[in-house]
Amino acid sequence: MQRYNPAFLLILWLLASACGSKVVSGGNSSRTTTDGTTTTNQSSNSSSPKKNTEEDLSLYRPKFKGSNDSESNSQSNASQPVEDSKTPLSDMPLHVNKKLDAILDTISMRNKSIKFTNGFRIQIYVGNDRKAADDAKIYTYQKYPEIFPYLSYQQPIYKVKIGDFLNRMDAERYYADLKDLYPSAMILPDKVEIKKGIMVK
């Protein structure tokens, strides 16, 4: 057995006697015996006193600007009974005034006068043969009655364009069918009629 220095044992005994009755965290108590060894006793959780569950934790809550005002207002509102307040109805009739009516009428008339917009047409024929241009126009008119063919002539060239497409995706669907019969067909941006463009399926 290892022997300890008597001075060391004396210092250890003094320290142990000074703190012998203190309880350390976790409910453990420690003390030193006469031979210099330290013993630790664990107290059970069931024997420890229960914590008060209704403890005031307002000290640990974070404070925000204006939180006291809102709390006091909510408490005062809760204490006062809710009164049924009715706002008086205005004597003025609820209608749009005449100036606004006139402006809306001018905007609607201006919108009705707009007949053309930017859109797309498929050009299926370009050449100087009038008969081929007429055949292309008749073919598209018979196969696609919902779209309109347009024949234009600038000497010496005939051009046949079809459709009033408001967006390119509608033009792409018809272009996929026509490119086998007319390999030179292409989609071109153009001014199109709005009413005819709406009729395109």
BAMIVEX-173094 format. One record per atom (N, C-alpha, C): residue number from 0; residue in one letter; atom name; x, y, z. Coordinates in steps of 0.001 Angstrom, whole numbers. Atoms other than C-alpha are relative to their C-alpha. Layout:
<nodes>
- nr; rest; atom; x; y; z
- NUM; a; CA; X; Y; Z
...
</nodes>
This chain:
<nodes>
- nr; rest; atom; x; y; z
- 0; m; N; 839; -1182; 0
- 0; m; CA; 0; 0; 0
- 0; m; C; 884; 1245; 0
- 1; q; N; -820; -1207; 135
- 1; q; CA; 1263; 3451; -973
- 1; q; C; -181; 884; 1216
- 2; r; N; 72; -866; -1172
- 2; r; CA; 2095; 5739; 1940
- 2; r; C; -25; 1451; -469
- 3; y; N; 110; -1417; 330
- 3; y; CA; 1100; 9435; 1823
- 3; y; C; 792; 816; 989
- 4; n; N; -721; -942; -850
- 4; n; CA; 3038; 12325; 3227
- 4; n; C; -958; 527; 1068
- 5; p; N; 914; -459; -1054
- 5; p; CA; 1569; 13343; 6627
- 5; p; C; -445; 1434; -186
- 6; a; N; 387; -1400; 228
- 6; a; CA; 1582; 17032; 5666
- 6; a; C; -1109; 68; -1045
- 7; f; N; 1020; 50; 1056
- 7; f; CA; -451; 16222; 2544
- 7; f; C; -1334; -470; 566
- 8; l; N; 1226; 510; -600
- 8; l; CA; -2939; 14208; 4592
- 8; l; C; -648; 1044; 898
- 9; l; N; 531; -1020; -885
- 9; l; CA; -3319; 17070; 7067
- 9; l; C; -726; 1089; -788
- 10; i; N; 623; -1036; 850
- 10; i; CA; -4076; 19618; 4317
- 10; i; C; -1297; -537; -606
- 11; l; N; 1178; 621; 584
- 11; l; CA; -6508; 17223; 2698
- 11; l; C; -1122; -128; 1019
- 12; w; N; 1010; 141; -1056
- 12; w; CA; -8272; 16624; 6000
- 12; w; C; -636; 1347; 342
- 13; l; N; 527; -1328; -278
- 13; l; CA; -8620; 20379; 6647
- 13; l; C; -966; 459; -1092
- 14; l; N; 877; -368; 1110
- 14; l; CA; -10101; 20944; 3198
- 14; l; C; -1301; -781; 39
- 15; a; N; 1188; 840; -36
- 15; a; CA; -12479; 18052; 3563
- 15; a; C; -922; 388; 1139
- 16; s; N; 844; -376; -1126
- 16; s; CA; -13696; 19196; 6961
- 16; s; C; -672; 1350; -252
- 17; a; N; 582; -1310; 290
- 17; a; CA; -14280; 22740; 5652
- 17; a; C; -1174; -120; -965
- 18; c; N; 1073; 127; 999
- 18; c; CA; -16409; 21614; 2725
- 18; c; C; -717; -1328; 98
- 19; g; N; 579; 1341; -95
- 19; g; CA; -17666; 18275; 3965
- 19; g; C; -1501; -30; -114
- 20; s; N; 1461; 61; -10
- 20; s; CA; -21296; 19224; 4357
- 20; s; C; -633; 676; -1208
- 21; k; N; 551; -676; 1174
- 21; k; CA; -21679; 21142; 1070
- 21; k; C; -503; -1026; -1005
- 22; v; N; 571; 889; 1026
- 22; v; CA; -23863; 19552; -1613
- 22; v; C; 421; 532; -1354
- 23; v; N; -420; -400; 1339
- 23; v; CA; -22418; 19631; -5088
- 23; v; C; -1143; -226; -958
- 24; s; N; 1081; 90; 981
- 24; s; CA; -24487; 19825; -8268
- 24; s; C; -308; -1441; -315
- 25; g; N; 449; 1350; 309
- 25; g; CA; -26543; 16764; -9166
- 25; g; C; -433; -732; 1232
- 26; g; N; 450; 646; -1217
- 26; g; CA; -27409; 16019; -5529
- 26; g; C; 1026; -919; 612
- 27; n; N; -1056; 845; -562
- 27; n; CA; -24032; 14445; -4677
- 27; n; C; 604; 689; 1212
- 28; s; N; -724; -553; -1154
- 28; s; CA; -22389; 14943; -1268
- 28; s; C; 1296; -780; 167
- 29; s; N; -1298; 675; -122
- 29; s; CA; -18702; 14210; -641
- 29; s; C; 598; 290; 1377
- 30; r; N; -707; -199; -1275
- 30; r; CA; -16666; 13754; 2548
- 30; r; C; 1249; -882; 5
- 31; t; N; -1270; 715; -77
- 31; t; CA; -13205; 12505; 3491
- 31; t; C; 38; -772; 1308
- 32; t; N; -105; 827; -1206
- 32; t; CA; -12646; 9682; 5873
- 32; t; C; 1353; 225; 656
- 33; t; N; -1241; -201; -753
- 33; t; CA; -9828; 9459; 8447
- 33; t; C; 1205; -584; -701
- 34; d; N; -1160; 577; 682
- 34; d; CA; -7658; 7303; 6194
- 34; d; C; 371; 763; -1265
- 35; g; N; -391; -834; 1126
- 35; g; CA; -7616; 10024; 3470
- 35; g; C; -775; -261; -1274
- 36; t; N; 755; 271; 1235
- 36; t; CA; -10033; 8543; 962
- 36; t; C; -1273; 820; 6
- 37; t; N; 1208; -809; 146
- 37; t; CA; -12970; 10544; -363
- 37; t; C; -1139; -890; -433
- 38; t; N; 1180; 787; 379
- 38; t; CA; -16414; 8991; -491
- 38; t; C; -1078; 947; -470
- 39; t; N; 1062; -821; 590
- 39; t; CA; -19362; 10303; -2522
- 39; t; C; -1312; -723; 156
- 40; n; N; 1335; 573; -151
- 40; n; CA; -23006; 9709; -1698
- 40; n; C; -945; 722; -940
- 41; q; N; 990; -583; 889
- 41; q; CA; -25708; 10257; -4313
- 41; q; C; -1342; -33; 677
- 42; s; N; 1352; -16; -530
- 42; s; CA; -29067; 11375; -3126
- 42; s; C; -964; -251; -1134
- 43; s; N; 948; 370; 1057
- 43; s; CA; -32023; 10061; -5035
- 43; s; C; -814; 1219; -391
- 44; n; N; 794; -1107; 508
- 44; n; CA; -34111; 12390; -7193
- 44; n; C; -1353; 69; 672
- 45; s; N; 1325; 8; -619
- 45; s; CA; -37256; 11301; -5438
- 45; s; C; 15; 675; 1353
- 46; s; N; -59; -623; -1319
- 46; s; CA; -35995; 12561; -2056
- 46; s; C; 227; 1495; -79
- 47; s; N; -247; -1434; 115
- 47; s; CA; -35044; 15998; -3395
- 47; s; C; -1334; 737; -57
- 48; p; N; 1271; -738; 0
- 48; p; CA; -37704; 18699; -2920
- 48; p; C; -396; 361; -1422
- 49; k; N; 497; -308; 1338
- 49; k; CA; -39904; 19364; -5965
- 49; k; C; 101; 1496; -246
- 50; k; N; -103; -1405; 365
- 50; k; CA; -39397; 22608; -7853
- 50; k; C; -1392; 585; -149
- 51; n; N; 1278; -685; 156
- 51; n; CA; -42157; 25121; -7869
- 51; n; C; -248; 219; -1486
- 52; t; N; 263; -104; 1444
- 52; t; CA; -43748; 24891; -11349
- 52; t; C; -644; 1314; -373
- 53; e; N; 625; -1273; 299
- 53; e; CA; -45502; 28221; -11068
- 53; e; C; 940; 1142; 362
- 54; e; N; -1032; -979; -288
- 54; e; CA; -42338; 30234; -10856
- 54; e; C; -133; 1161; -984
- 55; d; N; 105; -1179; 852
- 55; d; CA; -42303; 33786; -12262
- 55; d; C; 1228; 86; -900
- 56; l; N; -1114; -18; 962
- 56; l; CA; -40173; 33692; -15428
- 56; l; C; 62; 1298; -796
- 57; s; N; 20; -1255; 746
- 57; s; CA; -40854; 37251; -16569
- 57; s; C; 1359; 697; 10
- 58; l; N; -1344; -603; -45
- 58; l; CA; -37332; 38243; -15537
- 58; l; C; 869; -490; -1140
- 59; y; N; -850; 606; 1021
- 59; y; CA; -35864; 35928; -18172
- 59; y; C; -524; 221; -1419
- 60; r; N; 556; -229; 1326
- 60; r; CA; -38128; 36963; -21044
- 60; r; C; 706; 1167; -669
- 61; p; N; -653; -1125; 683
- 61; p; CA; -36569; 39199; -23727
- 61; p; C; -910; 1219; -29
- 62; k; N; 741; -1252; -5
- 62; k; CA; -37633; 42834; -23641
- 62; k; C; 102; 630; -1383
- 63; f; N; 44; -677; 1299
- 63; f; CA; -38700; 44614; -26840
- 63; f; C; -535; 1408; 202
- 64; k; N; 483; -1368; -86
- 64; k; CA; -39372; 48246; -27494
- 64; k; C; -1501; 12; -236
- 65; g; N; 1442; -133; 159
- 65; g; CA; -43028; 49076; -27033
- 65; g; C; -781; -1200; 487
- 66; s; N; 728; 1178; -469
- 66; s; CA; -43854; 45645; -25555
- 66; s; C; -805; 324; 1241
- 67; n; N; 739; -372; -1202
- 67; n; CA; -44865; 47221; -22250
- 67; n; C; -1260; 776; -352
- 68; d; N; 1160; -781; 407
- 68; d; CA; -47162; 49637; -24056
- 68; d; C; -1100; -899; -536
- 69; s; N; 1006; 881; 591
- 69; s; CA; -48877; 46883; -26021
- 69; s; C; -641; -878; 1065
- 70; e; N; 565; 820; -1065
- 70; e; CA; -49274; 44745; -22894
- 70; e; C; -984; 807; 833
- 71; s; N; 901; -824; -804
- 71; s; CA; -50793; 47625; -20938
- 71; s; C; -1263; 326; -772
- 72; n; N; 1181; -283; 814
- 72; n; CA; -53097; 48470; -23842
- 72; n; C; -916; -1207; -74
- 73; s; N; 820; 1211; 88
- 73; s; CA; -54227; 44853; -24177
- 73; s; C; -705; -274; 1323
- 74; q; N; 637; 213; -1294
- 74; q; CA; -54877; 44650; -20438
- 74; q; C; -1132; 992; 224
- 75; s; N; 1053; -999; -182
- 75; s; CA; -56848; 47901; -20445
- 75; s; C; -1185; -291; -914
- 76; n; N; 1081; 355; 922
- 76; n; CA; -58831; 46768; -23502
- 76; n; C; -772; -1192; 509
- 77; a; N; 680; 1179; -525
- 77; a; CA; -59593; 43447; -21832
- 77; a; C; -889; 358; 1167
- 78; s; N; 793; -358; -1171
- 78; s; CA; -60865; 45169; -18700
- 78; s; C; -1238; 803; -383
- 79; q; N; 1138; -812; 394
- 79; q; CA; -63168; 47552; -20603
- 79; q; C; -953; -808; -864
- 80; p; N; 948; 705; 862
- 80; p; CA; -66358; 46195; -22179
- 80; p; C; 30; 578; -1412
- 81; v; N; -35; -427; 1395
- 81; v; CA; -66541; 46336; -25971
- 81; v; C; -1286; 754; -303
- 82; e; N; 1156; -802; 328
- 82; e; CA; -68822; 49111; -27114
- 82; e; C; -317; -148; -1479
- 83; d; N; 442; 141; 1381
- 83; d; CA; -70827; 48748; -30314
- 83; d; C; -14; 1377; -643
- 84; s; N; -108; -1328; 602
- 84; s; CA; -69612; 51770; -32248
- 84; s; C; -423; -78; -1456
- 85; k; N; 477; -38; 1379
- 85; k; CA; -71449; 52549; -35459
- 85; k; C; 491; 1285; -636
- 86; t; N; -468; -1181; 708
- 86; t; CA; -69801; 54856; -37941
- 86; t; C; -1160; 569; -801
- 87; p; N; 1123; -581; 741
- 87; p; CA; -72263; 57287; -39448
- 87; p; C; 244; -119; -1498
- 88; l; N; -94; 104; 1455
- 88; l; CA; -72947; 56692; -43122
- 88; l; C; -20; 1396; -603
- 89; s; N; -54; -1319; 628
- 89; s; CA; -72108; 59566; -45406
- 89; s; C; -1278; 256; -789
- 90; d; N; 1209; -372; 733
- 90; d; CA; -74940; 61452; -47030
- 90; d; C; 224; -19; -1507
- 91; m; N; -299; -14; 1433
- 91; m; CA; -73135; 61405; -50395
- 91; m; C; -371; -1341; -618
- 92; p; N; 329; 1281; 648
- 92; p; CA; -74433; 58765; -52836
- 92; p; C; 1263; -702; -471
- 93; l; N; -1166; 784; 388
- 93; l; CA; -72024; 55930; -53683
- 93; l; C; -17; -231; -1510
- 94; h; N; -88; 156; 1454
- 94; h; CA; -71453; 56485; -57381
- 94; h; C; 1297; 622; -496
- 95; v; N; -1212; -540; 606
- 95; v; CA; -68551; 57238; -59672
- 95; v; C; -341; 1361; -580
- 96; n; N; 345; -1345; 472
- 96; n; CA; -68345; 60882; -60504
- 96; n; C; 79; 98; -1522
- 97; k; N; 198; -121; 1446
- 97; k; CA; -69024; 62185; -64008
- 97; k; C; 1313; 131; -758
- 98; k; N; -1290; -141; 693
- 98; k; CA; -65419; 63055; -64841
- 98; k; C; 643; -1357; -236
- 99; l; N; -582; 1342; 140
- 99; l; CA; -64255; 59500; -64202
- 99; l; C; -766; -826; -1027
- 100; d; N; 798; 687; 1021
- 100; d; CA; -67147; 58150; -66292
- 100; d; C; 425; 420; -1402
- 101; a; N; -392; -503; 1319
- 101; a; CA; -66089; 60355; -69195
- 101; a; C; 1366; -551; -402
- 102; i; N; -1338; 530; 303
- 102; i; CA; -62457; 59184; -68936
- 102; i; C; -78; -1478; -361
- 103; l; N; 141; 1428; 301
- 103; l; CA; -63483; 55519; -68850
- 103; l; C; -644; -217; -1368
- 104; d; N; 631; 116; 1319
- 104; d; CA; -65702; 56042; -71901
- 104; d; C; 1000; 260; -1122
- 105; t; N; -996; -281; 1044
- 105; t; CA; -62848; 57595; -73888
- 105; t; C; 1010; -1141; -121
- 106; i; N; -941; 1128; 54
- 106; i; CA; -60523; 54708; -72918
- 106; i; C; -628; -1186; -721
- 107; s; N; 651; 1145; 661
- 107; s; CA; -63076; 52102; -74007
- 107; s; C; -171; 251; -1497
- 108; m; N; 114; -321; 1430
- 108; m; CA; -63690; 53918; -77326
- 108; m; C; 1345; -126; -701
- 109; r; N; -1330; 118; 586
- 109; r; CA; -59959; 54089; -77928
- 109; r; C; 390; -1470; -156
- 110; n; N; -316; 1435; 97
- 110; n; CA; -59603; 50362; -77186
- 110; n; C; -793; -680; -1114
- 111; k; N; 796; 584; 1081
- 111; k; CA; -62438; 49538; -79588
- 111; k; C; 555; 376; -1371
- 112; s; N; -531; -440; 1295
- 112; s; CA; -60718; 51517; -82338
- 112; s; C; 1307; -723; -365
- 113; i; N; -1238; 734; 293
- 113; i; CA; -57540; 49387; -82018
- 113; i; C; -379; -1329; -638
- 114; k; N; 361; 1225; 720
- 114; k; CA; -57893; 46652; -84625
- 114; k; C; 1209; -892; -263
- 115; f; N; -1200; 765; 340
- 115; f; CA; -54290; 45562; -85200
- 115; f; C; 969; 5; 1175
- 116; t; N; -1035; 108; -1016
- 116; t; CA; -51498; 44397; -82932
- 116; t; C; 1179; -776; -583
- 117; n; N; -1163; 766; 453
- 117; n; CA; -48059; 42837; -83257
- 117; n; C; -263; -1480; 211
- 118; g; N; 213; 1439; -71
- 118; g; CA; -48295; 39133; -84013
- 118; g; C; 879; -718; -1006
- 119; f; N; -797; 825; 921
- 119; f; CA; -47112; 36449; -86430
- 119; f; C; -884; -526; -1122
- 120; r; N; 632; 661; 1136
- 120; r; CA; -48012; 35093; -89859
- 120; r; C; 996; -981; -601
- 121; i; N; -862; 989; 653
- 121; i; CA; -46702; 32078; -91762
- 121; i; C; 23; 312; -1489
- 122; q; N; -166; -234; 1447
- 122; q; CA; -45326; 32895; -95192
- 122; q; C; 259; -1350; -663
- 123; i; N; -132; 1344; 599
- 123; i; CA; -45873; 29769; -97338
- 123; i; C; 463; 42; -1452
- 124; y; N; -425; -58; 1413
- 124; y; CA; -45129; 31025; -100842
- 124; y; C; 594; 1357; -315
- 125; v; N; -626; -1199; 547
- 125; v; CA; -42782; 33560; -102422
- 125; v; C; 469; -359; -1407
- 126; g; N; -407; 275; 1396
- 126; g; CA; -42409; 33635; -106229
- 126; g; C; -732; 896; -972
- 127; n; N; 614; -843; 1029
- 127; n; CA; -43462; 35173; -109554
- 127; n; C; -1090; -725; -787
- 128; d; N; 1054; 767; 666
- 128; d; CA; -46067; 32529; -110506
- 128; d; C; -1329; 271; 690
- 129; r; N; 1293; -360; -584
- 129; r; CA; -49597; 33817; -109957
- 129; r; C; -837; -1237; 293
- 130; k; N; 811; 1207; -189
- 130; k; CA; -51205; 30373; -110343
- 130; k; C; 446; -770; 1252
- 131; a; N; -505; 694; -1190
- 131; a; CA; -48953; 28770; -107687
- 131; a; C; -395; 746; 1278
- 132; a; N; 398; -801; -1161
- 132; a; CA; -49733; 31637; -105307
- 132; a; C; -1490; -203; 297
- 133; d; N; 1437; 225; -204
- 133; d; CA; -53497; 31184; -105890
- 133; d; C; -270; -1404; 525
- 134; d; N; 178; 1373; -481
- 134; d; CA; -53206; 27418; -105376
- 134; d; C; 344; -113; 1489
- 135; a; N; -392; 31; -1410
- 135; a; CA; -51394; 27925; -102050
- 135; a; C; -1061; 676; 865
- 136; k; N; 1040; -715; -747
- 136; k; CA; -54052; 30392; -100938
- 136; k; C; -1257; -862; 130
- 137; i; N; 1207; 834; -21
- 137; i; CA; -56931; 28056; -101889
- 137; i; C; 200; -1227; 889
- 138; y; N; -279; 1194; -811
- 138; y; CA; -55259; 25025; -100257
- 138; y; C; -111; 309; 1487
- 139; t; N; 43; -335; -1435
- 139; t; CA; -54782; 26749; -96904
- 139; t; C; -1401; 421; 427
- 140; y; N; 1361; -419; -357
- 140; y; CA; -58283; 28234; -97031
- 140; y; C; -909; -1211; 183
- 141; q; N; 820; 1204; -119
- 141; q; CA; -59797; 24770; -97543
- 141; q; C; 424; -866; 1185
- 142; k; N; -478; 875; -1067
- 142; k; CA; -57609; 22881; -95072
- 142; k; C; -151; 640; 1378
- 143; y; N; 88; -712; -1280
- 143; y; CA; -57615; 25532; -92312
- 143; y; C; -993; 1157; -139
- 144; p; N; 978; -1085; 186
- 144; p; CA; -60891; 27495; -92528
- 144; p; C; 23; 1046; 1124
- 145; e; N; -15; -960; -1111
- 145; e; CA; -60252; 29164; -89138
- 145; e; C; 1074; 1075; -155
- 146; i; N; -1029; -1022; 230
- 146; i; CA; -57185; 31047; -90437
- 146; i; C; -161; 565; -1411
- 147; f; N; 241; -706; 1246
- 147; f; CA; -57189; 33558; -93270
- 147; f; C; 1299; 150; -792
- 148; p; N; -1186; -212; 842
- 148; p; CA; -54739; 33622; -96210
- 148; p; C; 23; 1426; -563
- 149; y; N; -179; -1343; 543
- 149; y; CA; -53330; 36915; -97520
- 149; y; C; 967; -76; -1174
- 150; l; N; -829; -22; 1212
- 150; l; CA; -51996; 37377; -101040
- 150; l; C; 423; 1443; -250
- 151; s; N; -515; -1340; 290
- 151; s; CA; -49751; 40376; -101674
- 151; s; C; 891; -69; -1232
- 152; y; N; -780; -37; 1253
- 152; y; CA; -48026; 41454; -104874
- 152; y; C; 849; 1253; -23
- 153; q; N; -929; -1092; 274
- 153; q; CA; -44957; 43614; -105299
- 153; q; C; 788; -436; -1216
- 154; q; N; -519; 419; 1299
- 154; q; CA; -43835; 43455; -108904
- 154; q; C; 1481; -359; 71
- 155; p; N; 756; 1082; 652
- 155; p; CA; -42736; 40829; -109875
- 155; p; C; -291; -1167; 954
- 156; i; N; 48; 1102; -979
- 156; i; CA; -43140; 38808; -106650
- 156; i; C; -1377; -59; 657
- 157; y; N; 1225; 291; -757
- 157; y; CA; -46253; 37224; -105145
- 157; y; C; 392; -631; 1344
- 158; k; N; -247; 586; -1329
- 158; k; CA; -46313; 36443; -101434
- 158; k; C; -1339; -441; 574
- 159; v; N; 1200; 507; -667
- 159; v; CA; -48850; 34277; -99623
- 159; v; C; 350; -220; 1473
- 160; k; N; -155; 165; -1451
- 160; k; CA; -49070; 34616; -95831
- 160; k; C; -1337; -440; 564
- 161; i; N; 1245; 470; -597
- 161; i; CA; -51597; 32872; -93651
- 161; i; C; 8; 255; 1505
- 162; g; N; 186; -64; -1451
- 162; g; CA; -52983; 33396; -90173
- 162; g; C; 132; 1373; 601
- 163; d; N; -125; -1182; -860
- 163; d; CA; -53381; 36107; -87580
- 163; d; C; 281; -535; 1405
- 164; f; N; -370; 644; -1262
- 164; f; CA; -51481; 34569; -84682
- 164; f; C; 461; 1059; 994
- 165; l; N; -370; -981; -1024
- 165; l; CA; -51279; 36598; -81499
- 165; l; C; 1276; -390; 734
- 166; n; N; -1271; 424; -596
- 166; n; CA; -48423; 34479; -80115
- 166; n; C; 668; -1037; -892
- 167; r; N; -799; 850; 886
- 167; r; CA; -45686; 32416; -81695
- 167; r; C; -346; -1483; 167
- 168; m; N; 297; 1420; -215
- 168; m; CA; -46769; 29098; -80139
- 168; m; C; -1138; -484; -891
- 169; d; N; 1087; 373; 903
- 169; d; CA; -50027; 29091; -82135
- 169; d; C; 513; -140; -1425
- 170; a; N; -568; 74; 1353
- 170; a; CA; -48077; 29771; -85317
- 170; a; C; 856; -1251; -166
- 171; e; N; -866; 1190; 79
- 171; e; CA; -45650; 26932; -84521
- 171; e; C; -816; -1264; -265
- 172; r; N; 834; 1197; 209
- 172; r; CA; -48501; 24372; -84437
- 172; r; C; -381; -148; -1467
- 173; y; N; 357; 62; 1417
- 173; y; CA; -49658; 25252; -87968
- 173; y; C; 1240; -157; -884
- 174; y; N; -1248; 88; 776
- 174; y; CA; -46086; 25617; -89207
- 174; y; C; 498; -1440; -81
- 175; a; N; -439; 1406; 1
- 175; a; CA; -45331; 21984; -88217
- 175; a; C; -751; -800; -1054
- 176; d; N; 762; 708; 1036
- 176; d; CA; -48132; 20803; -90561
- 176; d; C; 358; 471; -1407
- 177; l; N; -191; -574; 1330
- 177; l; CA; -47276; 23125; -93444
- 177; l; C; 1414; -167; -556
- 178; k; N; -1382; -11; 499
- 178; k; CA; -43494; 22731; -93651
- 178; k; C; 308; -1205; -885
- 179; d; N; -219; 1140; 903
- 179; d; CA; -43772; 19294; -95325
- 179; d; C; -446; 339; -1417
- 180; l; N; 513; -352; 1326
- 180; l; CA; -45870; 20660; -98199
- 180; l; C; 709; 1223; -571
- 181; y; N; -691; -1229; 434
- 181; y; CA; -44122; 24062; -98329
- 181; y; C; 1317; 96; 762
- 182; p; N; -1284; 9; -736
- 182; p; CA; -40445; 23581; -97377
- 182; p; C; 581; 1397; 239
- 183; s; N; -543; -1357; -170
- 183; s; CA; -39696; 27304; -97810
- 183; s; C; -842; 844; 963
- 184; a; N; 869; -752; -916
- 184; a; CA; -42383; 28286; -95269
- 184; a; C; 790; 487; 1206
- 185; m; N; -661; -559; -1189
- 185; m; CA; -41331; 30497; -92371
- 185; m; C; -975; 877; 775
- 186; i; N; 827; -839; -868
- 186; i; CA; -42874; 32334; -89444
- 186; i; C; 622; 1394; 48
- 187; l; N; -486; -1373; 33
- 187; l; CA; -42598; 36119; -89729
- 187; l; C; -839; 879; 921
- 188; p; N; 781; -966; -781
- 188; p; CA; -43593; 38901; -87334
- 188; p; C; -741; 948; -938
- 189; d; N; 832; -836; 866
- 189; d; CA; -46391; 41027; -88772
- 189; d; C; -1094; 652; 834
- 190; k; N; 1187; -587; -626
- 190; k; CA; -49346; 43247; -87888
- 190; k; C; -1176; -924; -295
- 191; v; N; 1108; 934; 169
- 191; v; CA; -52353; 41006; -87323
- 191; v; C; -1278; 611; 554
- 192; e; N; 1299; -459; -483
- 192; e; CA; -56069; 41596; -86788
- 192; e; C; -344; -719; 1296
- 193; i; N; 260; 560; -1332
- 193; i; CA; -57083; 41070; -83172
- 193; i; C; -1197; -938; -34
- 194; k; N; 1208; 836; 21
- 194; k; CA; -60569; 39684; -83920
- 194; k; C; 273; -1338; -665
- 195; k; N; -322; 1261; 677
- 195; k; CA; -59234; 37100; -86356
- 195; k; C; 970; -824; 812
- 196; g; N; -950; 715; -834
- 196; g; CA; -56409; 36213; -83989
- 196; g; C; -674; -719; 1152
- 197; i; N; 722; 654; -1092
- 197; i; CA; -58883; 35403; -81227
- 197; i; C; -713; -1254; -508
- 198; m; N; 719; 1145; 560
- 198; m; CA; -60716; 33007; -83551
- 198; m; C; 892; -1196; -284
- 199; v; N; -932; 1105; 269
- 199; v; CA; -57571; 30895; -84098
- 199; v; C; -76; -991; 1143
- 200; k; N; 118; 1036; -1029
- 200; k; CA; -57927; 27567; -82225
- 200; k; C; 1370; -503; 399
</nodes>
